[in-house]
Amino acid sequence: MCFCKRKRKEKVNPKNPRFEKIVEFTGDNSVMFTKQDFVANPKDDTIISVIVPPTHSVFLIKDGVLSEELPQGKHRVEMVKRVSAFKREILITTLKVIYVSKTARIQTLWGTQPQQRVKYIDPKLGFQIDVGCFGKLEVKILDAKKFYLEIVASFGDNFLTSDLQDFIRTNTLNVIGNSLRNIINDNNLSYTDFDINLQYIQNPLQTKLKEIFAENYGLEVCGFVIENVNITEENEARINNLMKKQRARETEIDDYRADRAFNEEKKGDEENDERRRLKFRVETAEDRQKVNILDREEDEYETDRRHKEEDRIWDRQDKILDREEKRQDKILDFEDKKQNRDADLAGKAMYYDAVKSAGWSNVKDDKQEPKPPAQQFCSKCGNPYTKQDMYCPFCGNPTPTNNETVTCPKCHKQVPVKNKFCPYCGTNVKKQ
C-alpha cells in the first residue's frame, strides 16, 4: 500500500479574507501638503483603505497617473490580486496618496528688492523717485488639483513649505512690479500722501493677486497688507531739502503776515489813543472841533451801516413779496381761465339742450345737402342725360350745348334747345 500525503488546503476566513491597511491623515492641519508612497510586494496582498477627511482633498497617483479628487469617506485600493493560493497578480506597481489641506493657511512676508523698485515722476514733488514696499500675504488652497499640478509637481518629490513661500513671494513681487506704477499714475498719488491713501494702492493690488493666483495656481488670497512704503536714501535726502525750503518759505510768509497784522493793529491803537486823548482833553476850540469831527464820522459810519443793513433786509422782503404776488397772480389767472372755460362749456350745454328740446336737433345750420345735377332730355329718344355727356347714353345722338336754340313754329322766337315748351306761346317745341 502507498500512503500519499494530502495537500493541505489553505484556510481562508470568509469574514476577513485579506489584511486591510488603513491610510489616513494623522498630522497637523496647518500642513498644506503631505504624501505617502506605497510599492507593490508580490508576497503581500494587503488591501489599502484610504480615509478622506472633510478637511483635506485626497488624490491617488497610480503608476504615475493622477486620479480625480476622492469624495469624503473610505476608499479601498487593491494593489496585488490573489489569483490562487500560490500566485498573485500585481495590479498597481506604485501608489502615492496625496493629502492637500483645505483649511491650512500659509503666511509669507514679501518686500521689493532695490532692483525691483518702481520709478515714476511724483506729481507734487516734481522729480523722479524710486518707490519700494513690503508687507504680508496669506493664502490657502482653492483648487487642490490645480495647486498640485502647477506648483507641487514642478518641484518634484522634495517639495517643502519654504519652497511654496518662495514661489508665492516671487509671483507677488512680479504682480506688484507690473501694477504699482499704473495704480499710482491712475490715482495721481504723491509719495507724501501714501500714508493717507494707502488703500488706493492696496485694494487694486489685492484684487489683481486674487485673480492671478486663483486662475494660474489654484490659490486663494485671504489677506494682503502693505505695511510700509519706502524710498532710496538719495530720494529721501532730496525730499527733506525740498520740505525744508517749503517750511522756510511758509515761515517767511507767516512772519510777513504777522508783521502786517501787528502794524495795522498798532496803527489802529494809535488812532484810538488820539481819539481818547482828544475826548478827555478838550482845551482849545481846535481840539473841540477835532472831537466833533471824529464823533460825527463815527455816527455817520454807524448810521450808514445801519441803513445798509435795513436796505438789505427790505430788499429781501420785497423780493419775497414780489415772488408771492407773482405766484398769486398765476393762481388767479389759472382760476379765471378755468371759470371761463367752465362757463363756455355750460353755455354750450344749455344751447344743445334747448335745441334738442325744440326738436331742431336734425337741422343742419351751415351745411346744405348738394343738389342733384340738372337733367336734360335727348331730342331723339327723350331719355335724360347730364351736362357732361357729349352723346346720349341711350341712343348715341350728339347732345347740344346750352347755347344752342331752336325757332318756335308759332311765334317764331328763339327757344333754348333744353326747353320742351316755348316760354312765350306754350307751343311744344320737342315735337318739331
C-alpha positions in Angstrom: 0.0 0.0 0.0 1.2 3.5 -0.8 0.3 6.3 1.5 0.4 9.8 -0.1 0.3 12.9 1.9 -2.7 15.0 1.0 -2.1 18.6 0.1 -3.3 20.8 2.9 -5.8 23.4 1.8 -5.2 27.0 2.9 -7.7 28.2 5.3 -9.5 31.5 4.4 -11.5 33.4 6.8 -14.7 34.4 4.9 -15.3 37.4 7.1 -11.8 38.9 6.8 -10.2 37.1 3.8 -7.4 39.6 3.3 -5.5 42.0 5.5 -6.6 45.7 5.3 -4.2 48.6 5.9 -5.8 51.9 6.9 -4.2 55.1 5.5 -5.4 58.3 7.0 -4.1 61.7 7.8 -2.8 62.0 11.3 -0.7 65.1 11.1 -1.3 68.8 11.8 -4.0 70.7 9.8 -1.6 73.5 9.4 0.5 71.4 6.9 -0.7 72.2 3.4 0.6 69.1 1.5 1.6 65.6 2.6 2.3 62.4 0.6 2.6 58.7 1.3 4.2 56.2 -1.1 3.5 52.5 -1.4 5.3 49.9 -3.5 3.6 46.7 -4.6 5.0 43.5 -2.9 4.2 40.2 -4.7 4.2 38.3 -1.4 1.8 40.8 0.2 -1.8 41.0 -1.0 -2.8 43.7 1.5 -5.7 46.0 0.6 -5.1 49.7 1.2 -8.1 51.7 2.6 -7.8 55.5 2.2 -9.7 57.6 4.6 -10.7 61.0 3.2 -11.4 63.6 6.0 -13.6 66.7 5.4 -10.6 69.0 6.0 -8.5 67.6 3.1 -8.6 66.9 -0.6 -7.2 63.4 -1.4 -5.7 62.3 -4.8 -4.2 59.0 -5.8 -1.3 58.6 -8.3 -1.4 55.0 -9.7 1.7 54.3 -11.6 2.2 58.0 -12.5 -1.4 58.7 -13.4 -3.2 61.3 -11.3 -6.8 60.4 -10.3 -9.7 62.7 -9.7 -10.4 64.1 -6.2 -11.8 61.4 -3.9 -15.1 62.2 -2.1 -15.3 62.2 1.6 -15.3 58.7 3.2 -13.4 55.4 2.9 -12.0 54.1 -0.4 -10.3 50.7 -0.9 -7.4 50.3 -3.3 -6.2 46.8 -4.3 -2.5 46.7 -5.5 -2.0 42.9 -5.6 -4.7 40.5 -6.7 -4.7 36.9 -5.4 -5.2 34.5 -8.3 -4.6 31.3 -6.3 -3.0 30.2 -3.1 0.5 30.4 -4.5 0.1 33.0 -7.3 -0.6 36.7 -7.1 -1.0 39.3 -9.9 0.3 42.9 -9.5 -2.3 45.4 -10.4 -0.6 48.6 -9.3 3.2 48.9 -9.1 3.5 52.2 -7.2 0.8 54.1 -5.4 1.0 57.7 -3.9 -1.6 59.1 -1.6 -1.6 62.9 -1.6 -3.4 64.9 1.1 -4.0 68.6 0.4 -5.4 70.7 3.2 -8.4 72.8 2.6 -8.1 74.8 5.8 -4.4 75.4 6.2 -3.1 78.9 5.6 0.4 79.9 4.9 1.7 83.4 5.6 4.5 84.9 3.6 6.5 88.1 4.1 7.3 90.0 0.9 9.3 93.0 0.1 10.7 94.6 -3.1 14.4 94.5 -3.8 16.4 97.6 -4.8 16.3 96.5 -8.5 12.5 95.9 -8.3 11.7 99.5 -7.1 9.1 101.4 -9.2 10.3 104.6 -10.8 7.9 107.4 -11.6 7.6 111.2 -11.6 6.0 112.4 -8.4 3.2 114.9 -9.3 3.7 117.0 -6.2 7.4 116.9 -5.8 8.2 117.3 -9.5 11.1 114.8 -9.8 11.6 111.1 -10.2 11.6 108.8 -7.1 12.2 105.1 -6.6 9.4 103.5 -4.5 9.5 100.1 -2.8 7.1 98.4 -0.4 6.8 95.4 1.9 4.1 93.6 3.8 2.4 90.3 4.4 0.4 87.8 2.2 -1.7 85.0 3.4 -3.1 82.2 1.1 -4.9 78.9 1.2 -5.7 76.3 -1.3 -8.8 76.9 -3.5 -8.3 74.3 -6.3 -6.3 71.3 -4.9 -5.8 69.6 -8.3 -4.5 72.8 -10.0 -2.3 73.5 -7.0 -0.7 70.1 -7.2 -0.2 70.2 -11.0 1.1 73.8 -11.2 3.2 74.0 -8.1 3.9 70.7 -6.3 4.6 68.7 -9.5 7.1 71.3 -10.7 9.2 71.0 -7.6 9.2 67.1 -7.6 9.3 64.9 -4.5 11.3 67.4 -2.5 8.5 69.9 -2.0 8.7 71.9 1.2 6.8 74.8 2.8 9.7 77.1 2.3 9.6 76.4 -1.4 5.9 77.4 -1.5 6.7 80.6 0.4 9.5 81.5 -2.1 7.2 80.7 -5.0 4.4 82.9 -3.6 6.8 85.7 -2.8 8.3 85.7 -6.3 5.0 85.9 -8.0 3.7 88.5 -5.6 6.6 90.8 -6.4 6.1 90.3 -10.1 2.5 91.4 -9.9 3.4 94.4 -7.7 6.2 95.5 -10.1 3.9 95.4 -13.1 0.8 97.0 -11.5 2.1 99.5 -8.9 3.2 102.2 -11.4 -0.1 102.1 -13.2 -2.1 102.4 -9.9 0.0 105.4 -8.8 -0.4 107.1 -12.1 -4.1 106.5 -12.4 -4.8 107.9 -8.9 -2.2 110.7 -9.4 -0.7 109.9 -6.0 2.3 111.6 -4.4 4.8 109.9 -2.1 3.9 112.4 0.6 0.2 111.2 0.5 0.9 107.4 0.6 0.2 107.1 4.3 -3.3 108.6 3.9 -4.2 107.0 0.5 -2.6 103.6 1.2 -5.9 101.8 0.5 -6.0 103.2 -3.1 -2.8 101.1 -3.6 -3.5 98.1 -1.5 -7.1 97.3 -2.8 -6.3 97.1 -6.5 -3.1 95.0 -5.9 -5.1 92.6 -3.7 -7.8 92.2 -6.5 -5.1 91.6 -9.1 -3.3 89.0 -6.9 -6.6 87.2 -6.2 -7.3 86.9 -10.0 -3.8 85.7 -10.9 -3.3 83.2 -8.0 -6.8 81.7 -8.4 -6.6 81.3 -12.2 -3.0 80.1 -12.5 -2.1 78.3 -9.3 -5.4 77.4 -7.5 -4.7 79.5 -4.5 -7.0 81.9 -2.7 -5.6 85.2 -1.3 -7.0 85.5 2.2 -5.1 88.6 3.3 -2.9 91.1 1.7 -1.3 94.0 3.7 1.1 96.7 2.7 2.9 97.6 5.9 5.0 100.4 4.6 6.3 102.2 1.5 9.9 103.3 1.4 12.3 105.1 -1.0 16.0 105.3 -1.5 18.3 107.5 0.7 19.0 109.8 -2.2 15.3 110.5 -2.8 14.7 110.9 0.9 17.5 113.5 1.2 16.2 115.3 -1.8 12.6 115.4 -0.4 13.9 116.6 3.0 15.7 119.5 1.3 12.6 120.4 -0.6 10.5 120.2 2.6 13.0 122.5 4.4 12.7 125.1 1.6 8.9 124.9 1.7 8.9 125.3 5.5 11.3 128.2 5.3 9.0 129.8 2.7 5.9 129.2 4.8 7.7 130.7 7.9 8.7 133.8 5.9 5.1 134.2 4.7 3.7 133.8 8.3 6.2 136.3 9.6 5.2 138.8 6.9 1.5 138.3 7.7 2.2 138.7 11.5 4.2 141.9 10.9 1.5 143.3 8.7 -1.2 142.5 11.3 0.9 144.0 14.1 1.4 147.2 12.1 -2.3 147.5 11.3 -3.2 146.9 15.0 -0.6 149.4 16.1 -2.0 152.0 13.7 -5.5 151.4 14.9 -4.4 151.7 18.5 -2.7 155.0 17.8 -5.9 156.3 16.2 -7.9 155.2 19.2 -5.4 156.7 21.6 -5.6 160.0 19.7 -9.4 159.9 19.7 -9.5 159.2 23.5 -6.9 161.9 24.2 -8.9 164.5 22.3 -12.1 163.4 24.1 -10.7 163.7 27.6 -8.5 166.8 26.9 -10.8 169.5 25.3 -8.9 172.7 25.9 -9.0 174.7 22.8 -11.5 175.3 20.0 -9.4 173.4 17.6 -9.4 170.3 19.8 -13.1 170.6 20.3 -13.6 170.8 16.5 -11.5 167.7 16.0 -13.5 165.8 18.6 -16.8 166.8 16.9 -15.5 165.7 13.5 -14.4 162.3 14.9 -17.8 161.9 16.7 -19.7 162.9 13.5 -17.6 160.5 11.4 -18.3 157.7 13.8 -22.0 158.5 13.9 -22.2 158.6 10.1 -20.4 155.3 9.8 -22.8 153.7 12.2 -25.8 155.3 10.6 -24.6 154.2 7.1 -24.0 150.7 8.3 -27.5 150.5 9.9 -29.1 151.9 6.7 -27.4 149.4 4.5 -28.5 146.6 6.8 -32.1 147.9 6.7 -32.0 148.3 2.9 -30.7 144.7 2.6 -33.5 143.4 4.8 -36.2 145.4 2.9 -34.8 144.3 -0.5 -35.0 140.8 0.6 -38.6 141.3 1.9 -39.6 143.0 -1.3 -38.2 140.1 -3.4 -40.2 137.6 -1.2 -43.4 139.7 -1.6 -42.9 140.1 -5.4 -42.4 136.4 -5.7 -45.6 135.7 -3.7 -47.6 138.2 -5.7 -46.5 136.6 -9.0 -47.5 133.3 -7.6 -50.9 134.6 -6.6 -51.4 136.2 -10.0 -50.6 133.0 -11.7 -53.1 131.2 -9.5 -55.8 133.8 -10.2 -55.2 133.7 -13.9 -55.5 130.0 -13.9 -58.7 130.1 -11.9 -60.2 132.8 -14.3 -59.3 130.7 -17.3 -60.9 127.7 -15.7 -64.1 129.6 -14.8 -64.3 131.0 -18.4 -63.9 127.5 -19.8 -66.5 126.1 -17.5 -68.9 128.9 -18.4 -68.4 128.2 -22.1 -69.0 124.6 -21.6 -72.1 125.3 -19.6 -73.4 127.7 -22.3 -72.9 125.2 -25.0 -74.6 122.5 -22.9 -77.6 124.8 -22.4 -77.7 125.6 -26.1 -77.7 122.0 -27.2 -80.3 121.1 -24.5 -82.6 123.9 -25.9 -82.1 122.8 -29.5 -82.8 119.2 -28.6 -85.9 120.1 -26.6 -87.2 122.3 -29.5 -86.8 119.4 -31.9 -84.1 121.1 -34.0 -81.5 118.5 -33.4 -81.7 117.3 -37.1 -81.4 120.7 -38.6 -78.0 121.4 -40.0 -77.1 125.1 -39.7 -74.4 125.8 -42.1 -74.4 122.6 -44.1 -76.8 122.1 -47.1 -77.2 119.0 -49.0 -75.8 119.1 -52.5 -78.5 119.5 -55.2 -78.6 116.7 -57.8 -77.2 117.8 -61.2 -79.8 119.2 -63.6 -81.1 116.6 -66.1 -81.7 117.3 -69.8 -83.6 115.1 -72.3 -82.4 113.8 -75.6 -84.1 115.3 -78.6 -84.2 112.0 -80.4 -85.1 109.3 -77.8 -86.4 111.6 -75.0 -84.2 110.0 -72.3 -82.4 112.2 -69.7 -78.6 113.0 -69.9 -76.2 115.1 -67.9 -74.5 118.2 -68.9 -71.1 116.5 -69.1 -72.4 113.9 -71.6 -71.3 114.6 -75.2 -73.6 111.8 -76.6 -76.8 110.4 -75.3 -76.1 107.2 -73.3 -79.3 105.5 -74.7 -79.3 106.2 -78.4 -75.9 107.8 -79.1 -77.4 111.0 -80.6 -75.0 114.0 -80.1 -76.2 116.3 -77.3 -76.5 120.1 -77.9 -74.7 122.6 -75.7 -76.5 125.1 -73.5 -76.0 127.9 -76.0 -78.0 126.2 -78.9 -81.5 127.4 -79.6 -84.5 126.4 -81.9 -87.2 128.6 -83.5 -90.7 128.3 -82.2 -93.1 127.3 -85.1 -95.9 129.5 -83.8 -94.3 132.7 -82.6 -91.0 132.4 -84.4 -88.9 133.3 -81.4 -85.7 131.6 -80.3 -86.2 129.0 -77.7 -83.3 127.1 -75.9 -83.0 123.5 -77.0 -83.3 122.2 -73.5 -86.8 123.7 -73.2 -89.7 121.4 -74.0 -92.3 124.2 -74.4 -91.9 127.7 -75.7 -91.9 130.2 -72.8 -93.7 132.8 -75.0 -96.6 130.9 -76.5 -96.5 127.5 -74.8 -96.1 125.5 -78.1 -94.4 122.1 -77.7 -91.1 122.6 -79.5 -89.9 119.0 -78.9 -92.4 117.7 -81.5 -90.8 120.0 -84.0 
